[in-house]
Amino acid sequence: MTMTDPVADMITRIRNGVTAQKENVNIPSSGIKREILRVLKEEGFIQDFGEHSEDKSHVVLNVKLKYGSRNQKVINGIQRVSKPGRRIYKKGSEIRRFRNGLGFSIISTDRGVMTDRDSMKKGLGGEVLINIW
């Protein structure tokens, strides 16, 4: 069975892992997923991630989830914005802070994947992939 939205699958795996208070989740690897995870790590929403392969054809990203004191969730919510059937693009001037700065959006620009704050500073627009808070 083919997967129509691999990014949504990644988000669902992370959300389910956080809800079940798992230490790690495994996600099939791709370039866009690595970039999204890099941004999540830079922003402090996951501890770390790394690649390992069970065999040569299946590379898996192992994501170490992050929790606060007393096992409080760091990721309170994560949602897919742009979907395969309905892509959402924003110009650099149209990008606004998400949840008054308590959360952020991850945007895919022509200069790479970055947060909404970085995109606003550089005046870049792009596809709004994820909102996270």
C-alpha positions as CSV (number, residue, x, y, z in Angstrom):
1,M,0.0,0.0,0.0
2,T,1.4,3.4,-0.9
3,M,1.4,6.3,1.5
4,T,-0.2,9.5,0.1
5,D,1.1,11.8,2.9
6,P,4.3,10.7,4.6
7,V,4.6,13.9,6.6
8,A,1.2,13.4,8.1
9,D,2.2,9.8,8.9
10,M,5.3,11.2,10.7
11,I,3.2,13.7,12.7
12,T,0.8,10.9,13.7
13,R,3.6,8.7,14.9
14,I,5.1,11.5,17.0
15,R,1.6,12.5,18.4
16,N,0.8,8.9,19.3
17,G,4.2,8.3,20.8
18,V,3.9,11.4,23.0
19,T,0.4,10.5,24.1
20,A,1.5,7.0,25.0
21,Q,4.7,8.5,26.7
22,K,7.0,6.4,24.6
23,E,10.7,7.1,24.8
24,N,11.4,6.6,21.0
25,V,9.4,6.3,17.8
26,N,10.5,4.9,14.5
27,I,9.7,6.7,11.3
28,P,10.5,5.7,7.7
29,S,13.2,8.1,6.4
30,S,13.0,10.8,3.8
31,G,14.7,14.1,3.2
32,I,11.8,16.3,4.1
33,K,11.2,14.4,7.4
34,R,14.9,14.8,8.3
35,E,14.7,18.5,7.8
36,I,11.4,18.8,9.8
37,L,13.0,16.8,12.7
38,R,16.1,19.0,12.5
39,V,13.9,22.1,13.1
40,L,12.0,20.3,15.9
41,K,15.3,19.5,17.6
42,E,16.7,23.0,17.2
43,E,13.5,24.4,18.8
44,G,13.7,21.9,21.7
45,F,10.6,19.8,20.9
46,I,12.5,16.5,20.6
47,Q,15.7,15.4,22.2
48,D,17.4,13.8,19.2
49,F,17.0,11.7,16.1
50,G,19.2,9.4,14.1
51,E,19.1,7.1,11.2
52,H,19.5,3.3,11.2
53,S,18.8,0.7,8.7
54,E,17.3,-2.7,9.3
55,D,18.4,-3.7,5.8
56,K,19.8,-1.7,2.9
57,S,16.4,-0.8,1.4
58,H,14.7,0.4,4.6
59,V,16.2,3.4,6.4
60,V,14.4,4.3,9.6
61,L,14.6,7.6,11.6
62,N,14.7,6.9,15.4
63,V,13.2,9.9,17.2
64,K,13.9,10.3,20.9
65,L,10.9,12.2,22.3
66,K,11.3,14.9,24.9
67,Y,9.4,15.3,28.2
68,G,9.5,18.0,30.9
69,S,9.7,17.5,34.6
70,R,7.3,14.9,36.0
71,N,6.9,13.5,32.4
72,Q,4.9,16.5,31.2
73,K,4.5,16.6,27.4
74,V,6.7,19.1,25.6
75,I,4.6,18.7,22.4
76,N,1.1,19.7,23.4
77,G,-0.2,19.7,19.8
78,I,1.0,19.2,16.3
79,Q,-1.0,19.4,13.1
80,R,-0.5,19.2,9.4
81,V,-1.5,22.4,7.6
82,S,-0.6,21.8,3.9
83,K,-2.0,18.5,2.6
84,P,-1.5,16.7,-0.8
85,G,-5.1,17.7,-1.8
86,R,-4.9,21.2,-0.6
87,R,-1.5,22.9,-0.5
88,I,-1.2,26.1,1.6
89,Y,1.4,28.6,0.5
90,K,2.1,32.0,2.2
91,K,4.1,34.9,1.0
92,G,6.8,36.3,3.3
93,S,4.6,39.3,4.1
94,E,1.6,37.0,4.9
95,I,3.3,34.9,7.5
96,R,2.2,35.7,11.1
97,R,3.1,34.3,14.5
98,F,1.3,31.2,15.4
99,R,-0.6,31.2,18.8
100,N,0.9,34.6,19.7
101,G,4.4,33.1,19.8
102,L,3.5,30.1,22.0
103,G,3.8,27.8,19.1
104,F,5.3,28.0,15.6
105,S,4.9,26.9,12.1
106,I,7.4,24.9,10.0
107,I,7.6,26.3,6.5
108,S,9.3,24.8,3.4
109,T,11.0,27.6,1.5
110,D,13.3,27.6,-1.5
111,R,16.1,28.1,1.0
112,G,15.2,25.0,3.0
113,V,12.9,24.1,5.9
114,M,12.6,26.7,8.7
115,T,10.4,28.1,11.4
116,D,7.9,30.9,10.7
117,R,10.2,33.3,12.7
118,D,13.2,32.6,10.5
119,S,11.0,32.9,7.4
120,M,9.7,36.3,8.6
121,K,13.2,37.6,9.3
122,K,14.5,36.6,5.9
123,G,11.3,37.7,4.1
124,L,10.7,34.3,2.6
125,G,7.5,32.6,1.8
126,G,6.7,29.0,1.1
127,E,4.5,26.0,1.9
128,V,3.3,25.9,5.5
129,L,3.9,22.3,6.5
130,I,3.1,22.0,10.3
131,N,1.9,24.0,13.2
132,I,3.2,22.9,16.6
133,W,2.6,24.1,20.1
